[in-house]
Amino acid sequence: MNVNISKEFRWEMSHRLPYHEGPCNNIHGHTYRIRIELQGEPTKEGMVLDYYHIKRIISPLIDQLDHSFICDNSDKTMLDFLKTNNFKYYLLPEYTTAENITKFFLKQLIPQFQKYKNLTTVKVRVYETEDVFAEVSANLIESGIV
């Protein structure tokens, strides 16, 4: 019988949406929260996956993003500013919406969780604010994003 487990992480990060006609065009930050949910068959020890292993997989990604500016690689204005001032930043190939950040995490995590043959599904939910989130999941056996 499959069981679902989840673990959450938080970090601080800023961004902007250069195409936006409202206030999100400006530099602003959020306390982001990510929820990693895994589905799978518990092992003989009774665990779907030890929470320590989830932390070991996700923490390096969070460390790269924490207290950074996440920037899409076409935002030349911000890239020039960040580089000139030697600020911490992380580049995405797409706009830095909650949806795209969520897809970024999922793409990074699929190969990590596929190593555990008892896992069937990974779901990633990224909260941009306390009550706003984007969510995406993937079948780890077929590795297709759902």
Residue pairs with C-beta under 8 A, 6 or more apart in sequence:
1 41
2 39
2 40
2 41
2 120
3 39
3 40
3 41
3 42
3 48
4 37
4 38
4 39
4 48
5 37
5 38
5 48
5 49
5 51
6 35
6 36
6 37
6 38
7 35
7 36
7 51
7 54
7 55
7 58
8 33
8 34
8 35
8 36
9 33
9 34
9 36
9 55
9 58
9 59
9 62
10 31
10 32
10 33
10 34
11 31
11 32
11 62
11 65
11 66
11 67
12 29
12 30
12 31
12 32
12 66
12 67
13 29
13 30
13 32
13 65
13 66
13 67
13 68
13 69
13 70
14 27
14 28
14 29
14 30
14 68
14 69
14 70
15 27
15 28
15 29
15 30
15 69
15 70
15 71
15 96
16 24
16 25
16 26
16 27
16 28
16 75
16 78
16 96
17 24
17 25
17 95
17 96
17 97
18 25
18 72
18 75
18 77
18 78
18 95
19 25
19 95
27 69
27 78
30 128
30 129
31 129
32 65
32 101
32 126
32 127
32 128
33 126
33 127
34 58
34 62
34 105
34 124
34 125
34 126
34 127
35 123
35 124
35 125
35 127
36 54
36 58
36 109
36 122
36 123
36 124
37 121
37 122
37 123
37 124
37 125
37 137
38 48
38 49
38 54
38 113
38 119
38 121
38 122
38 123
39 48
39 119
39 120
39 121
39 122
39 123
40 48
40 49
40 116
40 118
40 119
40 120
40 121
41 48
41 118
41 120
42 48
42 118
43 118
48 118
48 119
49 113
49 116
49 118
49 119
53 116
57 109
57 112
57 113
58 109
61 105
61 108
64 90
65 90
67 88
68 87
68 88
68 89
68 90
69 78
69 82
69 87
69 88
69 89
69 90
70 89
70 90
70 91
70 92
70 96
70 101
71 78
71 79
71 82
71 89
71 90
71 91
71 92
71 96
72 91
72 92
72 93
72 94
72 95
72 96
73 79
73 91
73 92
73 93
78 89
79 89
79 91
81 87
82 89
92 100
92 101
92 104
94 100
97 134
98 126
98 127
98 128
98 132
98 133
98 134
99 134
99 136
101 126
101 128
101 134
102 124
102 125
102 126
102 134
102 135
102 136
103 136
103 145
105 124
105 126
106 122
106 124
106 136
106 137
106 138
106 145
109 122
109 124
110 122
110 138
110 140
110 143
113 119
113 122
113 140
114 140
114 143
119 140
120 139
120 140
120 141
121 137
121 138
121 139
121 140
122 137
122 138
122 140
123 135
123 136
123 137
124 135
124 136
124 137
125 133
125 134
125 135
126 133
126 134
126 135
127 133
128 134
136 145
136 146
137 145
137 146
138 144
138 145
138 146
139 146
